[in-house]
Amino acid sequence: MNEDFDGLTSGSSAAAGKLMQDGISSTQLLQMLLQREKLLYQNYPLSLASGEGMIGWRERNRECAWMCAAAKRIGLEMDAASLAVSIFDRVVTSVKIPGKYVNCVAVGSLSIAKKLCEDHEEDAPVFLGRLRLEYSAQELKRMEIKILEVLRWDAHLPNLNRFVECLLSELDAAFLLPSINFRKHLDFLLCDSTLTSNFRWSVLALSTVSLLVEATNKHWQYPINALARLCKIPMSEVNRCRVKVSNLWSRHVLPMPSTFHLLADLDDQDSDMDVDYPLAYDSSPHPQAPSAEASEYITSPAPRALQPTPC
């Protein structure tokens, strides 16, 4: 297994990068993601707007857990779920969200992510029906427009899965990502606000990749150090995040990645595709700080289904 990383064990990264599905190299795409992330996420830790009736981190985690479970239920890949969470987080940290509208924002975020990540579009009533939701197509459309206005009509946001894909491609190890078993690990990261509000997606992704590489190569420090230099991320921050990610997985009794775990037969994984798994989001209180930028409100017609529908 070690030969898969021989190109980076000397501490140097592949300058040209690997060709991605976008038609550009992984190195180019990684730099584009890093630049966009730096522009969009200048202030960390993230904060939610405070005030009576506004959502807190617990509600944020609940809706992200719902989006991850809903994406899996209707057969969306990890890229769509990860983008949906990134869109949702960008909205809820930019404007004030009353609690009664938060699920409508989550549904709109998932719908936008699905349209960007899937090859075919689906009528809104069909999409809502598959999720067993009672929103109307008009309500969904209005919420999508409000979300896109907050995003300035650019929903191609940096997200955890995209960074992980690029980093693994840099290591010529993209074969590690498709493991359906590992999707649970990424989902729990997406649904834990103590991580997502304190670490940028790039740091979370590099920390995650470091744990993957460590499971398959005893010389994991060399390629990870090279990637950290490429991304201009201090290794001290990566190590701090690694510990928190590892602790999160341990808390939820998720197995640490291993060669056997990551390279399980894909035929066996197909049989698990229709089985939903519960996401126990972190319900512990999360310190809130008022956001000076969150001066707007997102509202929509009162939805008929105010709480997430279990998938």
Salt bridges, closest charged atoms under 4 A:
ASP22 OD1 - ARG162 NH2 2.48
GLU63 OE2 - ARG62 NH2 2.83
ASP89 OD2 - ARG60 NH2 2.66
GLU122 OE1 - LYS114 NZ 3.55
GLU122 OE2 - ARG130 NH1 2.73
GLU144 OE1 - LYS115 NZ 3.05
ASP154 OD2 - ARG36 NH2 3.22
GLU165 OE1 - ARG162 NH1 2.95
ASP192 OD2 - ARG251 NH2 3.48
GLU214 OE1 - ARG242 NH2 2.98
ASP276 OD2 - ARG73 NH1 3.97
